[in-house]
Amino acid sequence: GPILGNMFSLFILTNFGGGAVGPPSPGSVFAFYMMTPPDSMVVNSIAYFGSMAISFAVTGLILKFAKQPEENAAPDAATGSTAAPVKIIPQSAAGKHGALNKIAFACDAGMGSSAMGVSILKTRLQKAGLFTDIGHYPRSD
């Protein structure tokens, strides 16, 4: 989905003279419009929102048609969901490497996808009764 959205955006920006005068870092729409020259505002808006719509639509279709039905899945009493439960090995079942004491998520900047991954995993582990130290860290060279 995001690849097709980026292809659309690059096609529009290249063929209709859009673009920015500097990098729209950290990648927010506000930074994007701050770096957009006034004569490229319409082209950049079409590229930005068109790309967003295409990414959303394609990803939605992929998720809709790639979803496999669970066999004999009983709905969860609390949520009504039929999703398969996440199987987490308790700390008491330590293998040959010992108990799980710490989980580290690392990425280039240490604040985007790794922070989201930490939050999701921490919530799942707490629901399972496990309180492992989890953190996100920037990649160091």
Salt bridges, closest charged atoms under 4 A:
ASP108 OD1 - ARG139 NE 2.77
ASP141 OD1 - ARG139 NH1 2.54
